[in-house]
Amino acid sequence: MIARLAIAGVFMYSAAALAAEQALGVLDISLGASYARLERDLDFRDLNSSLAQIKDGRPDLGKRGYGCTKRDDAFADVACVSHDEKLDGIETREIRLHFLHGRLQQFSVTAELQHYDAVIGYLRTHFGAPREDAGSGLAAASSLQWQGEAGHIAAYRGKDLVFVSFELATYADAVKRKREGASLECN
């Protein structure tokens, strides 16, 4: 009996540790993933070249619909958007990815408000109970927050949309380095 309890305790501790180490993300998109891996896994297409080669009125954005373009700002080196991606069958308006220094630093999921409960249910299932933050001021909306070592998630319920932002814990530092003109050495 004691051995069974010990084994159950080890199993529960291991499961909790594994959940704590789980990368923040959805589907096969996780914060901190390399651009090269996601380019392969999500079938990225260059937006400008896809638009230049339109044949049937719609650009070829691959099987998951990601069009990517280089950006010249402090917040992203490359941005990718998909209007085709679903969140485990939940309709999304878009999934937007922002890469900085070759890593996925921030991404967002936007869906129509009618899918709010399904989107929040998906997040609760994967990340547990959120913390609710009341908005400041009369016009500010409250948000749901999830925090992990890798970063945080914030979900907002707007007038017409639900917006979920996933942000790597080191994103603010990466933006600061880029603004200062520093580059990140990748090994």
C-alpha positions in Angstrom: 0.0 0.0 0.0 2.8 2.4 0.9 4.6 1.5 -2.3 1.5 2.3 -4.3 1.1 5.7 -2.6 4.8 6.4 -3.2 4.4 5.5 -6.9 1.3 7.6 -7.2 3.1 10.5 -5.5 6.1 10.3 -7.9 3.7 10.1 -10.9 1.7 13.2 -9.7 5.0 15.1 -9.0 6.3 14.2 -12.4 3.1 15.2 -14.1 3.1 18.6 -12.3 6.7 19.2 -13.2 6.0 18.3 -16.9 3.1 20.7 -17.0 5.2 23.5 -15.4 7.9 22.9 -18.1 5.4 22.8 -21.0 6.0 25.5 -23.5 3.3 28.1 -23.9 1.6 27.7 -27.2 -1.2 26.2 -29.2 -1.3 23.5 -31.8 2.3 22.9 -32.8 3.2 26.6 -32.3 5.2 27.3 -29.1 6.9 30.4 -27.8 10.6 30.4 -28.3 10.5 28.0 -31.3 12.9 28.7 -34.0 11.8 30.3 -37.3 13.4 27.4 -39.2 11.4 24.7 -37.4 8.1 26.6 -37.7 8.8 27.4 -41.3 9.0 23.7 -42.0 6.2 22.6 -39.7 3.7 25.3 -40.6 4.6 25.4 -44.3 5.4 29.2 -44.4 5.2 31.0 -47.8 6.6 34.4 -48.6 3.7 36.7 -48.9 5.1 39.0 -51.6 6.2 36.3 -53.9 2.8 34.4 -53.4 0.9 37.6 -54.3 3.0 38.1 -57.4 2.2 34.6 -58.6 -1.6 34.6 -58.2 -3.2 32.4 -60.7 -6.8 31.8 -59.6 -7.5 34.9 -57.5 -6.0 33.5 -54.3 -2.3 33.4 -53.4 -0.6 30.0 -52.6 -0.1 30.2 -48.9 0.5 26.5 -48.4 -1.5 23.9 -46.6 -1.9 26.0 -43.4 -2.2 29.4 -45.0 0.8 31.2 -43.5 1.9 34.3 -45.5 5.2 35.8 -44.1 7.0 39.0 -44.7 10.2 40.6 -43.4 9.7 43.6 -41.2 12.0 46.5 -40.3 10.9 47.4 -36.8 11.9 46.8 -33.3 9.1 44.3 -32.6 9.7 41.7 -35.3 12.2 40.7 -38.0 9.5 38.5 -39.7 5.7 38.4 -39.3 3.5 35.6 -40.5 -0.3 35.5 -40.6 -2.7 32.7 -41.3 -6.5 33.1 -41.9 -6.9 29.4 -42.5 -5.6 27.9 -39.2 -8.2 26.5 -36.7 -7.7 26.0 -33.0 -8.7 22.4 -32.6 -11.7 23.0 -34.8 -12.5 26.4 -33.4 -12.8 29.0 -36.1 -10.2 31.8 -35.9 -10.1 35.0 -37.7 -6.3 35.0 -37.7 -3.2 33.6 -36.1 -0.3 36.1 -36.2 3.3 35.2 -35.4 6.2 37.6 -34.7 9.8 36.4 -34.9 12.7 38.3 -33.5 16.3 37.1 -33.5 15.2 33.9 -35.2 12.8 32.9 -32.4 9.0 33.1 -32.0 8.8 35.9 -29.4 5.1 36.8 -29.6 2.0 35.5 -31.3 -1.7 36.1 -31.1 -5.0 34.3 -31.9 -8.1 36.4 -32.9 -11.5 34.8 -33.1 -15.1 36.1 -33.5 -16.7 36.8 -30.1 -19.2 33.9 -30.7 -16.2 31.6 -30.1 -15.1 33.2 -26.8 -16.2 30.3 -24.6 -14.5 27.7 -26.9 -11.2 29.6 -27.0 -11.1 30.2 -23.3 -12.1 26.5 -22.7 -9.2 25.5 -24.9 -6.8 27.6 -22.9 -8.2 26.4 -19.5 -7.8 22.8 -20.7 -4.1 23.4 -21.7 -3.0 25.9 -19.0 -5.3 25.6 -16.1 -7.4 28.2 -14.4 -6.5 31.8 -15.3 -6.1 34.9 -13.1 -8.7 37.5 -13.9 -7.5 41.1 -14.1 -10.1 43.9 -14.0 -9.4 46.6 -16.5 -8.6 50.1 -15.3 -11.0 52.8 -16.2 -14.6 52.7 -17.5 -13.7 51.7 -21.1 -11.0 49.1 -20.2 -11.9 45.4 -20.6 -11.0 42.8 -18.1 -8.6 40.1 -19.2 -7.7 36.5 -18.3 -4.0 35.9 -17.6 -1.9 32.7 -17.5 1.8 33.0 -16.3 4.6 30.5 -16.8 8.3 30.5 -16.7 8.5 30.7 -20.5 6.2 33.7 -20.7 2.6 34.7 -20.3 -0.8 34.6 -22.0 -3.5 37.3 -21.9 -7.0 36.9 -23.3 -9.3 39.8 -23.9 -13.0 39.9 -24.7 -13.7 42.8 -27.0 -16.9 44.1 -28.5 -16.7 41.8 -31.5 -13.6 39.7 -31.0 -11.7 37.6 -28.5 -7.9 38.3 -28.7 -5.3 36.1 -27.1 -1.7 37.1 -26.9 1.2 34.8 -26.1 4.4 36.5 -25.2 7.9 35.0 -24.4 9.3 36.2 -21.1 12.4 37.6 -22.8 10.5 39.5 -25.6 10.8 42.9 -24.0 14.6 42.4 -23.7 14.8 41.2 -27.3 12.9 44.4 -28.5 15.3 46.5 -26.3 18.4 44.9 -27.9 17.0 45.4 -31.4 16.2 49.1 -30.7 19.8 49.5 -29.4 21.2 47.9 -32.5 22.6 44.9 -30.7 22.4 41.5 -32.4 21.8 38.1 -30.8 24.4 35.5 -31.3 22.8 32.1 -32.1 24.8 28.9 -31.6 
